[in-house]
Amino acid sequence: MEETPNEAPEAQEPALDVMQYVRALWRRKWLIVGVTAVMALVGTLYTLRQPKIYSTSTSLIIDVAAPRVLDTEVKEVMGDERSNYWANKEYYQTQNEVITSRAVASRVVDRLGLQNDAAFLGVEGIKDEEARKKAMASIDAVGLVRSRINVIPSVNSRVVRIAVEDVDPDRAARLANEVAEAYIAENLNLRLKTTEGASAWLEERMSELGARANGSELNLFKFKRGADMLSMSIDKKGAPQQSTAKLAYDTYMATLIAVRTKIAGLQARVDSMRQLRKSASPESEHWAEGLSEASEGALRDLRTRVLEQRTACVELSGRYLPDHPKMQECQQKLSVMQQELRRSLENLVRGAETDLAAAQANERNLLSLVEKAKAEAFQVTEKEIQYEKLQREAENDQRMYEMVLKRFKELEVSGLLRTSNVRVLDPALPNRVPVRPNTRNSVLLFVMLGLLGGVAVVLGLEFLDASVASRADVEERLGLSFIGVMPPLVPRDGGPVDLYIHRHPRSPAAEMCRAIRTNLLFMSPDKPFRTMVVSSVEPSDGKSTAVINLGMVMAQTGTRVLLMDTDLRRPRLHRAFGVPDDVGVSSLVVGEGSLEGAIKPTDVPNLFVLPGGPLPPNPAELLHTRAFSELLGKLRERFDCILLDSPPLGPVSDALVLSKQTDGILLVLKAGTTHREKAKRAIRSLRDVKAHIIGALLNHVDMKNGRYGGEYGGYNSYLGYGGERDERTVS
């Protein structure tokens, strides 16, 4: 048959249904209560069996720097100056690590003799002396002490608390105080070790630097002696004064400049004299008028006499002739004077030339002296450079030696100090109130763990439950139409289960079956299902009971209903109604017996049964024959509705064969038992053969179970399921 429009497609896994898990928690609430109670009991017993732990603490004040006893110029090796928040934070974290270090714990063990304390090591219960000693030797007392120390810094302060836990309150206080003392001692010891190491290093460096300073001084002396230098003059500012060669060079250069200046003047004078003499006649002495020397001293007097004699001769020339004796005598005197004047002028020129030549000779001598002084100055400068280099090395070595010596003396003084930047604020006192175990908190913790564990168990069971248990499973997970539910039939009068609906027509179970009948009618109102296969996924899902009860409620409407037992492997309908099974479906298919003789009436009006008949060797092939199809056609002519009880879909394929020859197949699923994956495989096999799946009904639904109360509460409230009631009150 073709697939009808109301058939649901293959479904996917639905989204998480929160209310499903809430209902599961409520349904299994007693499991959660039980798990919680067990966990609370276990927690109480566990807590009571735990040893009591006592805790006490010592308060310390840790300063960044120790008290300053020496001058501020004396610096210790382990500098404590910290100028910012992060440096201080790092320092205090380091101190916390020191407090819990193995070195501090070793001091505590040694001072208190804890390695030999059986009570502290927890071996006092060992009676055998040798065994106890062996156990004590195998225990790390230092590690045990470290495990019991807890450093608790105070926020925004320099106070640190050292908390120690122990089974003995007095020993806990003793340990806390001893840890504080050991930390202070270790802090001092660390400082002393560092100072001693630095002092040893400085002493070694001091010896090396002293030897090097002495060597530098000796090298400086050797250089002075080798360079024939008595000493280097130093001015008041500490800078070397100029050497003799440099002073001589400077003097020569100054004199040379003066001589060259003089030569320039003399040269100009000689040149001017020569120019004047050259421009005048050889016999003339008038060029001397341009000389400044001619107007001074004897030369001026000589010129005056020549002028006077010339004047006298001019006067005589007016009275006498040139040959006159007086004229000749006058001219002769004038000539002598002129010669003497010219000779004086020549001497003046030669004197200037002689001065110029002497100055030039002096210049040449000075140049020679300057070059010699320059060479000597360069040699002295080179020696000065070497000397200053050696002197700097000597001064540096001496300065390094003095610096190391000063630091060594400072460390010697600081090493004698025993001041510490740590001091005890409040010593530890025994605390008689144990900090562990806290029975109340432990029990509450185990109760919470029990609740969480119970919830986890319930959710795990619900999550792992792969059965079909609700309408949502049918519609969402299997993708089938939900037809209805059937409760478990438990007759109180001890009668047969199969006829429960017939004997209790007004029971809630009967009403549920009528609801299933109504749903089937409304699924195809124009063309009612006349032939319908009823099958299940697995055996014992209640398909035969569903067929019988469904047939009864259909017959109550006046419809002629035939229950046809097509389960030719394990037929059951004949036993339910107490009819013989000698002739049935298998007989009619092979042509044995008559149809009228095979169909048996029942105590229910309009309800008839066709038994399965003798068990055939090949049930599936028998149902697939033309004879079976013809038999089914004849039965359609006689009855309004035919319900075929078929084998389960899981083990055999009989239901697949029947589903192709009828109007559709109805699946019976046992609530909480039918596996969801098996149901999906069965549905997939039906869809593979193009069978029309009418829907599914849930069988054996316990209405008193909280698992179904949320979905089928209407039945409980309206029909009064689960309580004593009068069936006659049901309308």
C-alpha positions in Angstrom: 0.0 0.0 0.0 1.1 3.6 -0.5 2.2 5.6 2.4 -0.5 7.8 3.8 0.0 11.5 4.5 -0.3 11.1 8.2 2.7 8.8 8.4 5.6 10.6 10.1 9.0 10.8 8.5 12.1 9.2 10.0 12.9 11.2 13.1 16.1 12.6 14.4 17.3 12.7 18.0 15.4 15.5 19.8 17.0 18.3 21.8 17.5 18.0 25.5 14.3 17.8 27.4 15.0 19.4 30.8 11.6 18.4 32.2 12.3 14.8 31.4 15.3 14.9 33.7 13.5 16.8 36.3 10.8 14.1 36.4 13.5 11.5 36.5 15.0 13.1 39.5 11.6 13.2 41.2 10.8 9.7 40.3 14.1 8.4 41.7 14.2 10.8 44.7 14.5 8.0 47.2 17.6 6.8 45.3 19.1 10.3 45.8 18.1 10.3 49.4 19.7 6.9 49.9 22.9 7.9 48.3 23.0 11.1 50.3 22.4 9.2 53.5 25.1 6.7 52.8 27.6 9.5 51.9 26.7 11.4 55.1 27.2 8.3 57.2 30.5 7.6 55.5 31.6 11.2 56.0 30.7 11.1 59.6 32.6 7.9 60.3 35.5 9.1 58.2 35.7 12.4 60.1 35.5 10.8 63.5 38.3 8.5 62.7 40.6 11.3 61.6 43.2 12.5 64.1 42.7 16.0 65.5 45.1 18.6 64.1 46.0 21.7 66.1 47.4 24.9 64.6 49.2 27.9 66.1 51.3 30.7 64.7 54.1 33.1 65.4 54.0 36.7 64.2 57.1 38.2 62.7 57.9 41.7 61.6 60.2 41.6 58.5 61.8 45.0 57.7 63.3 45.7 54.4 66.6 46.8 55.9 68.2 46.0 59.2 68.8 48.7 61.9 71.5 51.1 60.7 74.2 51.0 63.3 77.2 52.1 61.3 77.5 55.2 59.3 75.4 55.5 56.2 78.5 55.4 54.0 79.2 51.8 55.2 77.2 49.5 52.8 76.6 45.8 53.5 77.1 43.1 50.9 73.4 42.2 50.8 71.9 45.6 50.1 68.3 46.0 51.4 67.5 49.3 49.7 64.3 48.8 47.7 62.6 51.8 46.2 59.4 50.5 44.6 56.4 48.2 45.3 57.4 45.4 43.0 60.9 45.2 44.5 59.4 45.0 48.0 56.9 42.4 46.9 59.6 40.2 45.4 61.7 40.6 48.5 58.9 39.4 50.8 58.0 36.5 48.5 61.7 35.5 48.7 61.6 35.6 52.5 58.4 33.4 52.5 60.4 30.9 50.5 63.3 31.1 52.9 61.0 30.4 55.8 59.7 27.2 54.2 63.1 26.2 52.9 64.9 23.0 53.8 67.7 24.9 55.5 65.4 26.4 58.1 63.6 23.1 58.6 67.0 21.4 59.1 67.8 23.8 61.9 64.5 23.1 63.6 65.1 19.3 63.3 68.6 19.6 64.7 67.7 21.9 67.6 64.6 19.9 68.7 66.0 16.5 67.9 62.9 15.6 65.8 64.8 12.9 63.9 64.7 10.8 67.1 61.2 11.9 68.2 59.0 8.8 67.6 55.8 10.8 68.5 56.6 13.5 65.9 57.5 10.9 63.3 54.3 9.0 64.0 56.0 5.6 64.8 55.3 5.5 68.5 52.8 2.7 67.9 55.6 0.4 66.8 56.6 -1.7 69.8 59.6 -3.4 68.4 62.7 -1.2 69.1 64.6 -2.2 66.0 61.6 -1.9 63.7 60.9 1.6 65.2 64.5 2.7 64.7 64.4 1.5 61.1 61.1 3.2 60.5 62.4 6.5 62.0 65.5 6.3 59.8 63.4 6.0 56.7 61.3 9.1 57.5 62.5 12.5 56.3 62.0 14.6 59.4 63.0 17.8 57.5 60.4 17.2 54.8 57.8 16.5 57.5 58.6 19.8 59.2 58.3 21.6 55.9 54.9 20.1 55.2 53.6 21.5 58.5 54.8 25.1 57.9 52.4 27.6 56.3 53.5 31.2 55.8 50.6 33.7 55.9 51.6 37.3 54.9 49.4 40.1 56.1 48.1 42.4 53.5 49.6 45.9 53.3 51.9 45.3 56.2 55.3 43.8 57.1 53.9 41.3 59.5 54.1 37.6 58.5 52.5 34.8 60.4 54.2 31.4 60.5 51.5 28.8 61.2 52.4 25.2 62.1 50.0 22.2 62.4 50.6 19.2 64.6 48.6 16.6 66.5 50.0 18.0 69.7 49.1 21.6 70.5 52.2 22.1 72.7 54.5 20.7 70.1 52.8 22.9 67.4 53.6 26.0 69.4 57.1 24.9 70.0 57.6 24.2 66.3 56.2 27.6 65.3 58.5 29.5 67.7 61.5 27.4 66.7 60.8 27.9 63.0 60.8 31.7 63.7 64.2 31.5 65.5 65.6 29.2 62.9 64.6 31.7 60.1 66.2 34.6 62.0 69.4 32.5 62.5 69.4 31.4 58.8 68.9 35.0 57.7 71.9 36.1 59.8 73.9 33.1 58.6 73.2 33.9 55.0 74.3 37.5 55.5 77.5 36.4 57.2 78.3 33.8 54.6 77.8 36.4 51.9 79.9 38.9 53.8 82.7 36.4 54.4 82.7 35.4 50.8 82.9 39.0 49.7 85.7 39.7 52.3 87.7 36.8 51.0 87.3 37.9 47.5 88.2 41.5 48.4 91.3 40.4 50.3 92.5 38.4 47.3 91.8 41.3 45.0 93.5 43.7 47.5 96.7 41.7 47.4 96.7 41.7 43.6 96.0 45.4 43.4 98.7 46.2 46.0 101.3 44.3 44.0 100.1 46.0 40.8 100.2 49.5 42.4 103.8 48.8 43.6 104.8 47.6 40.2 103.3 50.7 38.6 105.3 53.0 40.9 108.4 51.0 40.1 107.8 51.3 36.4 107.3 55.0 36.7 110.6 55.4 38.6 112.5 53.3 36.0 111.1 55.4 33.2 112.2 58.6 34.9 115.6 57.2 35.5 115.9 55.9 31.9 114.7 59.2 30.5 117.1 61.2 32.7 114.1 63.0 34.2 114.5 64.0 37.8 110.8 64.9 38.2 108.0 66.4 36.3 107.0 69.9 37.5 103.4 70.2 38.6 101.6 73.4 38.9 99.1 74.4 41.6 96.2 72.9 39.7 97.9 69.5 39.4 98.8 69.9 35.7 102.4 69.3 34.5 104.3 72.6 33.9 106.1 73.3 30.6 109.5 71.7 30.2 112.8 73.6 29.7 112.9 72.7 26.0 109.4 74.1 25.6 110.3 77.3 27.5 113.5 77.7 25.3 111.5 77.2 22.2 109.0 79.8 23.2 111.8 82.3 24.1 113.5 81.7 20.8 110.3 82.1 18.9 109.6 85.4 20.7 113.1 86.6 19.9 112.9 85.5 16.3 109.7 87.4 15.9 111.3 90.5 17.3 114.3 90.1 15.1 112.2 89.6 12.0 110.2 92.7 12.9 113.5 94.6 13.3 114.8 93.2 9.9 111.6 94.3 8.3 112.2 97.9 9.6 115.9 97.9 8.7 115.1 96.5 5.2 112.6 99.2 4.7 115.0 101.9 5.8 117.8 100.6 3.6 115.5 100.4 0.6 114.3 103.9 1.1 117.9 105.2 1.4 118.9 103.4 -1.7 115.9 104.7 -3.5 116.6 108.3 -2.5 120.3 108.0 -3.4 119.4 106.4 -6.7 116.9 109.2 -7.6 119.6 112.0 -6.9 122.8 112.8 -8.9 126.0 111.1 -7.6 127.5 114.5 -6.6 124.4 115.8 -5.0 123.8 115.4 -1.3 120.3 116.8 -1.4 118.7 113.3 -1.3 119.8 113.2 2.4 116.9 115.6 3.0 114.5 112.7 2.9 116.4 110.9 5.7 115.2 111.5 9.2 118.8 110.9 10.5 120.0 114.0 8.4 118.1 116.3 10.7 119.7 115.0 13.9 123.1 115.2 15.5 126.4 115.8 13.7 125.0 115.2 10.3 122.6 118.0 10.8 125.4 120.3 11.9 127.5 119.3 8.9 124.6 120.1 6.6 124.2 123.4 8.3 127.9 124.3 7.8 127.7 123.2 4.1 124.7 125.4 3.7 126.4 128.3 5.4 129.6 127.8 3.3 127.6 127.7 0.1 125.8 130.9 1.1 129.2 132.6 1.8 130.5 131.5 -1.6 127.4 132.9 -3.3 127.9 136.2 -1.5 131.6 136.3 -2.6 130.6 135.5 -6.2 128.8 138.8 -6.2 132.0 140.7 -5.4 134.7 138.4 -6.9 135.3 136.5 -10.0 135.6 132.8 -9.9 139.3 132.9 -10.2 139.7 135.2 -7.3 141.7 133.6 -4.5 139.0 134.2 -2.0 136.5 132.6 -4.3 138.7 129.6 -4.9 139.4 129.3 -1.2 135.7 129.5 -0.5 134.9 126.9 -3.2 137.7 124.7 -1.8 136.2 124.8 1.7 132.7 124.1 0.3 134.0 121.2 -1.7 135.7 119.7 1.4 132.6 120.1 3.4 130.4 118.5 0.7 132.8 115.6 0.5 132.7 115.2 4.2 128.8 115.3 4.1 128.6 112.8 1.3 131.0 110.5 3.2 128.8 110.8 6.3 125.7 110.0 4.2 127.5 107.0 2.8 128.5 105.9 6.2 124.9 106.3 7.3 123.7 104.0 4.5 126.5 101.5 5.1 125.6 101.5 8.8 121.9 100.8 8.0 123.0 98.0 5.7 125.4 96.6 8.4 122.5 96.6 10.9 120.3 94.8 8.4 123.0 92.2 7.7 123.6 91.7 11.5 119.8 91.3 12.0 119.6 88.8 9.2 122.6 86.9 10.7 120.8 86.9 14.0 117.7 85.6 12.4 119.6 82.7 10.9 121.1 81.9 14.3 117.6 82.1 15.9 116.1 79.8 13.3 118.8 77.2 14.1 118.1 77.5 17.8 114.3 77.2 17.2 114.7 74.0 15.2 116.9 72.6 17.9 114.6 73.6 20.7 111.6 72.2 18.7 113.3 68.9 18.3 114.1 68.8 22.0 110.5 69.8 22.9 109.1 67.0 20.7 111.4 64.5 22.5 110.3 65.8 25.9 106.6 65.7 24.8 107.0 62.1 23.8 108.5 61.3 27.1 105.8 63.3 28.9 103.2 61.2 27.2 104.8 58.0 28.3 105.4 59.4 31.7 101.7 60.5 32.0 100.5 57.1 30.8 102.7 55.4 33.4 101.6 57.9 36.0 97.9 57.3 35.2 98.3 53.6 35.5 100.0 54.1 38.8 97.3 56.4 40.1 94.5 54.1 38.9 96.1 51.1 40.5 96.6 53.1 43.7 93.0 54.3 43.6 91.6 50.8 43.0 93.8 49.5 45.8 92.5 52.2 48.2 88.9 51.6 47.1 89.2 47.8 47.7 91.0 48.4 51.0 88.2 50.7 52.1 85.5 48.3 51.2 87.4 45.5 52.9 87.6 47.5 56.1 83.9 48.3 55.9 83.0 44.6 55.5 85.2 43.7 58.4 83.3 46.2 60.6 79.8 45.2 59.2 80.7 41.5 59.6 81.1 42.0 63.3 77.5 43.2 63.6 74.7 40.7 64.5 71.7 42.9 63.7 68.7 41.4 61.9 65.8 42.9 60.0 63.5 40.2 61.4 62.0 40.3 64.9 59.3 38.3 66.7 56.1 40.2 67.3 54.0 37.6 69.0 55.3 34.1 70.0 53.1 31.1 69.4 51.0 29.8 72.2 49.3 26.4 72.4 45.8 26.3 70.9 43.6 23.6 72.4 40.9 23.9 69.8 41.6 21.6 66.8 41.4 23.1 63.3 40.8 19.7 61.7 38.7 17.8 61.3 35.6 20.0 61.3 32.9 17.5 61.8 30.1 19.8 60.8 31.7 21.0 57.6 32.9 17.5 56.7 29.4 16.1 57.1 27.9 18.9 55.1 30.5 18.4 52.4 29.7 14.7 52.3 26.0 15.4 52.2 26.6 17.8 49.2 28.7 15.1 47.6 25.9 12.6 48.2 23.3 14.9 46.7 25.5 15.5 43.7 26.4 11.8 43.4 22.7 10.8 43.7 21.7 13.3 41.0 24.6 12.2 38.8 23.5 8.5 39.3 19.9 9.4 38.4 20.9 11.5 35.4 23.3 8.8 34.3 20.6 6.1 34.5 18.2 8.4 32.6 20.8 9.2 30.0 21.8 5.6 29.6 18.2 4.5 29.4 17.8 3.6 25.7 14.2 2.2 26.1 11.0 3.7 24.7 9.2 5.1 27.7 7.1 8.0 26.7 5.0 9.6 24.0 8.0 11.9 23.3 10.1 8.9 22.6 7.5 7.5 20.1 6.9 10.8 18.3 10.3 12.5 18.4 12.9 9.7 18.6 11.0 7.1 16.5 9.0 9.4 14.3 5.8 7.5 14.6 2.2 8.6 15.4 1.3 8.0 19.0 -1.9 5.9 19.2 -2.2 5.6 23.0 -1.2 3.7 26.1 -2.2 0.5 27.8 -1.6 -0.2 31.5 -0.5 -3.5 32.9 -3.5 -5.7 33.4 -3.5 -7.3 36.8 -6.9 -8.7 37.6 -7.7 -8.8 41.3 -10.2 -11.7 41.0 -7.5 -14.0 39.6 -9.2 -14.3 36.2 -7.3 -14.5 32.9 -5.5 -11.4 31.8 -6.5 -11.5 28.2 -10.2 -11.1 29.0 -9.7 -8.3 31.6 -11.4 -5.7 29.4 -14.4 -8.0 28.8 -14.9 -8.6 32.5 -14.1 -5.0 33.5 -15.6 -2.8 30.8 -15.6 0.4 32.9 -12.1 0.0 34.2 -9.4 2.6 33.4 -7.7 0.0 31.2 -10.9 -0.4 29.1 -11.2 3.4 28.8 -7.6 3.6 27.5 -8.4 0.9 24.9 -11.4 2.8 23.8 -9.2 5.9 23.4 -6.9 3.8 21.2 -9.9 2.7 19.2 -11.0 6.3 18.8 -7.5 7.4 17.7 -7.4 4.7 15.0 -10.8 5.8 13.7 -9.8 9.5 13.5 -6.5 8.7 11.8 -8.5 7.6 8.7 -12.2 8.7 9.1 -13.1 8.4 5.4 -11.5 5.1 4.8 -11.3 3.1 8.1 -8.6 0.5 8.5 -10.2 -2.9 7.8 -7.1 -5.1 7.9 -4.5 -4.1 10.4 -1.4 -6.0 11.5 -0.4 -5.8 15.2 3.2 -6.5 15.8 6.0 -5.7 18.3 9.8 -5.3 18.2 10.6 -8.1 20.6 8.7 -11.0 22.1 6.8 -10.4 25.3 6.0 -6.8 24.4 2.2 -7.6 24.8 1.1 -7.5 21.2 -1.3 -10.4 21.6 -2.9 -8.8 24.6 -3.2 -5.6 22.7 -4.9 -7.4 19.8 -7.4 -9.1 22.1 -8.3 -5.9 24.0 -8.4 -3.7 20.9 -10.7 -6.3 19.3 -13.0 -6.3 22.3 -13.5 -2.5 22.4 -14.0 -2.5 18.6 -16.6 -5.2 18.9 -18.5 -3.2 21.6 -19.4 -0.6 18.9 -21.3 -3.3 16.9 -18.5 -3.8 14.4 -17.9 -7.4 13.3 -14.3 -8.0 14.3 -12.1 -10.9 13.5 -8.9 -11.7 15.5 -6.7 -13.5 13.0 -3.7 -15.4 14.6 -0.9 -15.1 12.0 1.8 -15.9 14.5 2.3 -19.3 13.0 5.4 -19.9 15.2 3.9 -19.2 18.6 0.1 -18.8 18.3 -1.7 -17.7 21.4 -5.2 -16.4 20.6 -6.8 -19.9 20.8 -5.6 -20.2 24.4 -6.8 -16.8 25.3 -10.4 -17.6 24.2 -10.3 -21.3 24.9 -11.0 -22.5 21.4 -9.5 -25.5 19.6 -6.5 -25.0 17.3 -6.9 -28.0 15.0 -8.0 -26.0 12.0 -6.8 -22.5 11.4 -4.9 -20.1 9.1 -2.2 -22.7 8.1 -4.9 -25.3 7.3 -6.9 -22.9 5.2 -3.9 -21.7 3.2 -3.0 -25.2 2.2 -6.6 -26.0 1.4 -7.5 -28.1 4.4 -10.7 -27.5 6.3 -13.5 -25.0 5.8 -13.6 -21.3 6.6 -16.8 -21.7 8.6 -15.3 -24.4 10.7 -12.1 -22.5 11.3 -13.7 -19.2 12.5 -14.7 -19.5 16.2 -17.1 -17.2 18.0 -16.2 -15.8 21.4 -18.0 -14.8 24.6 -17.7 -11.2 23.3 -20.5 -10.2 21.0 -19.4 -9.5 17.4 -15.9 -10.8 18.2 -14.5 -13.8 16.3 -11.3 -15.7 16.3 -9.4 -17.4 13.5 -6.7 -19.6 15.2 -3.3 -20.2 13.6 -3.8 -23.9 13.1 -1.1 -26.5 13.0 2.5 -25.1 13.1 3.9 -25.1 9.5 7.6 -25.6 8.7 7.8 -22.4 6.6 5.5 -19.7 8.1 7.0 -16.7 6.1 6.6 -18.5 2.8 3.1 -19.6 3.7 2.0 -16.0 4.4 3.5 -14.9 1.1 1.3 -17.2 -1.0 -1.6 -16.4 -3.3 -3.7 -18.6 -1.1 -3.2 -16.5 1.9 -4.1 -13.3 -0.1 -7.3 -15.0 -1.3 -8.1 -16.0 2.3 -7.6 -12.5 3.5 -9.9 -11.3 0.7 -12.7 -13.7 1.7 -12.4 -12.5 5.3 -12.7 -8.9 4.3 -16.1 -9.7 2.7 -17.3 -11.2 6.0 -15.9 -8.9 8.6 -15.8 -5.1 9.1 -12.3 -5.2 10.8 -9.6 -7.8 10.8 -6.8 -7.6 13.4 -3.8 -9.8 12.5 -1.6 -10.9 15.4 1.8 -11.3 13.8 5.3 -12.4 15.1 7.7 -9.7 16.4 9.7 -7.7 13.8 13.0 -8.3 15.4 13.5 -12.1 15.1 11.5 -12.9 11.9 10.2 -11.2 8.8 6.6 -12.4 9.0 5.3 -9.0 9.9 7.0 -7.5 6.9 5.2 -9.9 4.6 1.8 -9.2 6.3 2.3 -5.4 6.3 2.3 -5.4 2.5 -1.0 -7.2 2.3 -3.0 -5.1 4.8 -4.0 -1.5 5.3 -1.2 -0.9 7.7 0.8 -2.2 10.7 0.4 -1.1 14.4 3.5 -1.4 16.6 3.2 -2.4 20.3 6.1 -1.1 22.4 6.5 -2.1 26.0 7.2 1.0 28.0 10.6 1.0 29.7 11.6 -2.3 28.1 11.6 -2.0 24.3 15.1 -0.9 23.2 15.0 2.3 21.1 17.7 1.2 18.6 15.9 -2.1 18.0 12.7 -0.2 17.4 14.4 2.1 15.0 15.8 -0.9 13.1 12.4 -2.5 13.0 10.8 0.7 11.7 13.6 1.1 9.1 12.9 -2.5 7.8 9.2 -1.6 7.5 10.0 1.6 5.5 12.4 -0.4 3.3 9.5 -2.5 2.1 7.2 0.6 1.8 4.9 -0.6 4.5 2.3 1.7 5.9 3.0 2.2 9.6 -0.1 3.4 11.3 1.5 4.3 14.6 2.6 2.8 17.9 1.0 2.3 21.3 2.8 2.0 24.6 2.0 -1.1 26.5 2.4 -1.9 30.2 2.5 1.8 31.2 2.3 1.9 35.1 0.3 5.0 35.9 1.4 4.9 39.5 5.0 5.4 38.4 6.1 9.0 38.5 7.9 8.5 35.2 4.6 8.6 33.4 2.5 10.7 35.7 3.6 13.9 34.0 2.4 12.8 30.6 -0.6 10.7 31.4 -1.8 12.6 34.4 -5.2 13.1 32.7 -5.9 9.4 33.1 -5.0 9.4 36.7 -7.1 12.4 37.7 -10.2 11.7 35.6 -10.3 7.9 35.8 -9.0 7.7 39.4 -6.3 5.2 38.4 -4.4 3.7 41.2 -7.1 4.0 43.9 -10.2 2.1 44.9 -13.3 3.2 42.8 -16.7 2.0 41.7 -16.6 1.1 38.0 -20.2 2.1 37.7 -19.3 5.8 38.2 -17.4 5.9 35.0 -19.5 7.4 32.2 
